[in-house]
Amino acid sequence: MTTLEYDRRQALVTPDRLRHFFGARRLAVVGASETSNWGRNLMRNLDAAGGVKDLAFVHPKYPELFGRPTIPSMRDLDEPTDLAFLMVGPSRVEALLEDAAAAGVKNAVVLAAGYGETGDEGRERQQRLGEVARELDITIMGPNTIGYVNASLGIAPWAVASERPPMRGPVSAVFESGSMARATYEFAQAHGVGCSLWASVGNSAILTSLDILEYLLEDEATRSVALFLETVREPERLFALGRRALELDKAIVAFKAGRSEAGKRSAMAHTGAVATDDAVVDAAFAQAGIVRTESIEEMVSTAGLLGYQKVRPKGTRMGVVTSSGGGCNIIADLASVHGLELPAWEPATVAKLAEQLPPFASILNPLDTTGFGHARARPRPTKAEDDLMEIAVEDGGIDFMFTMMTPLPSARPEDPTFIESRLEILGQIVRDSPVPVVMASNTCLDVADYPRGLLEGAELFLLPGADLGLASVGNMVRWIALRGRVLAAEPPVRPEVVARADEPVGAWAEDEGRALLAEHGAPMVPAVLVEDVDAAARAVAAVDGPVAMKVCSRDIAHKSDIGGVVLNVRGEAEARAAFERIREAAATLAPEAEVRGVLVSPMRAAGGVELLVGVTHDPTFGAVLAVGLGGIWVEVLKDVSLRVLPVDAATVKEMLTGLKAAALLQGARGAEPVDLDALAEAIVAISRAALSLGDRLETLEVNPLLATASGAEGLDALVLTKDRR
């Protein structure tokens, strides 16, 4: 896409343009049929939502559709509609966009499939569609989309079946899969998660997921956004929008398809995009302040909690009150999985709870109210768990309360006094609580219309079951911590890319890699390049202690494999012998290699911790930093922390302390702790060197980087670059 084409596309997807797109009150439905499920579903959803004021049907064949007269072409419209919903095959779409432009229609939803998801021919067709839309100044959603639901305004050009009218709420969602958009919309509606906007972008010829995300950050009705991604097309924009969302106190909760190799292949086949390493996606989302979930149900549940929960916890200490002993066991296990603490109740709390419980009760956290509580007469229409929770929320040792509710009646009982009064009192308990209260149903039950109305009236939100509920709570606590960390740090500055006239392509010789690292302040053990035995003897004699001697060549990446490394060399005689041995090994086992000489470097005494620091080029996110234990341990333990570059020293320290082997850095078993500040600064310098290569970078690796109490030094360096062309 040229700069002009990009600018034209951007003009079509500004938040102001999208306000008109998603606020369309006047619609033209083009090419619908009464025998098509698409058309019937669209009509039912538009009628159920009730917000469309004027509906025109366009069809060259049928004089009437759904009891309404038609016109043969959009060119016959009396005045422009706000949106055209095109329900035709791909061969007719471009001509209809011409008609729309002639009629002054600026927005269109394109239902048709057969574009980028079908191969090279489909991708060419999709490219032409985008070109036509840009030329005609028409914002299009799709192709291959089912449309959207704007519950806030009651507008639902949504071409799939739905069970109920749209329910308003604080959650918005953007999907790169129509079937997943539909399934999760129904799941959300069934579990009391109301929405502002629910949208399926399809193949994104013009309008993308991030365009809608940017619009939603300005949408006052949206407090959290669920994002279903099959690929990440604009990583830098995602980072910027992620930070903007944090500044606005809006949570982004994402499900990214393609964790497995099979999933990556499926996503690539569906979108035509390049897959990226899943661990890199995890790191990138965390850096952007985005919570990633393991399932689409967890995504909806977490977005619901972050949207509805007005007061958020200040920590991970959770108090639990429930009427089920088995539930206590489940909650305790899930709390451990999701990083939630269960502190003991304070003595004052225990004393107050004991007054309400039988002598045989165990007053623990989680607290089981026991069957005795249900048999006991109560002065008000509440249950035991309600009254005990009201006591427990006053405990000074918890950050929030979690409780599971027994199933609510699915329909209004003959005498609704108790249940309606109970929910009203429960709502007041939650509002008066000094700590946030999170509620969940025992299992993932649908919430029927009657209990949903009671919950809404009491300003209560019910998570769908203990499993999804505790996962969502863990995600909420994680998002709160992410938000604090991201906003506390200034966005790191990306260093300038440096063009070097004599820069090698492919593997660099070690002396060249060392020079690059030194240029950016990365500490390396000193090394001298020698070209003959006399120079080798002088270099070794100048070092007080043993040295390492290594062949230096762009053509020999794995020096030890050919016998190109000799350790513990002392004195001139050993230096001469080692030099000859290395030269002979290179000539015999790598005869085509151009040898620059031999590097002579002092060896370091045993001690410290060896780390691997590597930067590789990810096809989506660019330069990615990996830090882990060095030597053979990186392969054996696979204890590696990743971040997308650039990073600052604080982020690197977070990476280091997050390693499973962090105890080694902090002085395990009486060892002296390493200088973490110096180590972090060394790693930042290595990352600067990698970033200076820009898109030419393939790999820059320092392995090992030796960390000690006095600092950090790289012992070996590997640099691989691509042809700048």
Salt bridges, closest charged atoms under 4 A:
GLU5 OE2 - ARG134 NH2 3.90
ASP16 OD1 - ARG19 NH2 3.70
ASP54 OD2 - ARG26 NH2 3.11
GLU79 OE2 - ARG26 NH2 3.66
GLU94 OE2 - ARG128 NE 3.74
ASP99 OD1 - ARG75 NE 2.62
ASP120 OD1 - ARG123 NH2 2.58
GLU121 OE2 - ARG125 NH2 3.52
GLU135 OE2 - ARG8 NH1 2.57
ASP137 OD1 - ARG17 NH1 3.15
ASP137 OD2 - LYS106 NZ 3.06
GLU176 OE2 - ARG233 NH1 3.75
ASP211 OD2 - ARG9 NH1 2.72
ASP211 OD1 - ARG237 NH1 2.77
GLU214 OE1 - ARG237 NH2 2.73
GLU218 OE1 - ARG19 NH1 3.39
GLU230 OE2 - HIS270 ND1 2.68
GLU234 OE2 - ARG237 NH1 3.08
GLU247 OE2 - ARG243 NE 3.67
GLU247 OE1 - ARG244 NH1 3.56
ASP249 OD1 - ARG312 NH1 2.66
ASP249 OD1 - ARG483 NE 3.54
GLU261 OE2 - LYS264 NZ 3.20
ASP278 OD2 - ARG259 NH1 2.56
ASP278 OD1 - ARG292 NH2 2.63
ASP282 OD2 - ARG259 NH1 3.37
ASP282 OD1 - ARG292 NH1 2.77
GLU294 OE2 - ARG259 NH2 3.06
GLU385 OE2 - ARG422 NH2 3.85
ASP386 OD2 - ARG422 NE 2.72
ASP387 OD2 - ARG378 NE 2.77
ASP387 OD1 - ARG380 NH2 2.87
GLU390 OE1 - ARG380 NH2 2.41
ASP399 OD1 - ARG317 NH2 2.90
GLU420 OE2 - ARG412 NE 3.65
ASP446 OD1 - HIS191 NE2 3.51
ASP449 OD1 - ARG452 NH1 2.99
GLU459 OE1 - LYS310 NZ 3.92
GLU503 OE1 - ARG500 NH1 3.63
GLU503 OE2 - ARG696 NE 2.68
GLU510 OE2 - ARG514 NE 3.02
GLU510 OE2 - LYS550 NZ 2.85
GLU510 OE1 - LYS559 NZ 3.23
ASP511 OD2 - ARG596 NH2 3.06
GLU512 OE2 - ARG554 NH2 2.53
GLU512 OE2 - ARG596 NH1 3.51
GLU519 OE2 - ARG500 NH2 3.42
GLU519 OE2 - HIS520 NE2 3.80
ASP534 OD1 - ARG576 NH1 2.72
GLU580 OE2 - ARG583 NH2 2.80
GLU654 OE1 - ARG485 NE 3.29
GLU654 OE2 - ARG643 NH2 3.13
ASP677 OD1 - LYS653 NZ 2.69
GLU713 OE1 - ARG604 NE 2.82
ASP716 OD1 - LYS550 NZ 3.86
ASP716 OD1 - LYS559 NZ 3.52
ASP723 OD2 - ARG725 NH2 2.75
